[in-house]
Amino acid sequence: MCTAIISFDPSSPVPVLLVGVRDEFVAREWEAPGRHWPDRPGLVGGRDLRAGGTWLAVDPGAPRVATVLNGRGRMAPETGRLSRGELPLRVAADGKLGRLDLASFDPFHLLGAEPDRVRLWRWDGVELVERELGPGLHMIVNSGLEGEGRLEGQTEDAYMAARLAHFRPRLAAAARPEPGPDVPLEQAWGEWLPLVTGDGLPRADHRALLPLFDLGEGRVWGTTSVSLTALTAAGVRYDFSAVSGDASTWARVL
């Protein structure tokens, strides 16, 4: 139940703001953001140790950022299935998906942003749709772009709907940040920071942006990290927290 929040304002000194919230089983191992891919030395991102890919990748030299969320639709066959963690690496490095055997990937939503362009790809196991996102605030969850995904009345869908209903208007009403490269975290992200660190909601709340649920039998699922990225023509600011909801745990990556 990951979430991506993107604000695109081509007239701003900081045209692109991207919040990437990663939800996963907390026991799944990963490495903190770094330059983990020798064949793509320019890329920075957290590395999933099970499959080797990432959920969010940054190319500070481009500058470019890409993030992936699970989608809905027909799953890939078990034999030959490829990790979706490869997709942000491709888009961050090349600015495009390129030629892929998409039938080998489970459904996904893939967001790629540059200072003058934001694109969203949706793969449902049958059809790939690419679209440009215009200026404004956009939220993407596993059902799709806000207002367009089909919510099916399941518990997960009810939680996503509640999350959007709570956070969308609050983010829209907050002053849009313009993070400078050399200012402290609180000054950089301003009124957005308390929102993207949970807005004071309990992590078991059905509206929570940073959920945490004990599913029994040792399985705990929830938000394992939050990434804040800001793109300008000159480069990228990248702040990262691995302890969701704790404002003291943020680290500057770029």
Buried (B, 14 or more C-beta within 10 A) or exposed (E): BBBBBBBBBEEBEBBBBBBBBBBBEBEEEBEEBEEBBEEBEBBBBBBBEEEEBBBBBBBBEBBBBBBBBBBBEEEBEEEEEBBBBBBBBBBBBBBEBEEBEBBEBBBBBBBBBBBEBBBBBBBBBEEBEEEEBEEEBBBBBBBBBBEEBEBEEEEEBEBBBBBBEBBBEEBEEBEBBBBBBEEEBEEBBBEBBBBBBBBEBEBEBBBBBBBBBEEEEEEEBBBBBBBBBBBBEEBBBBBBBBBBBEEEBBEEBB
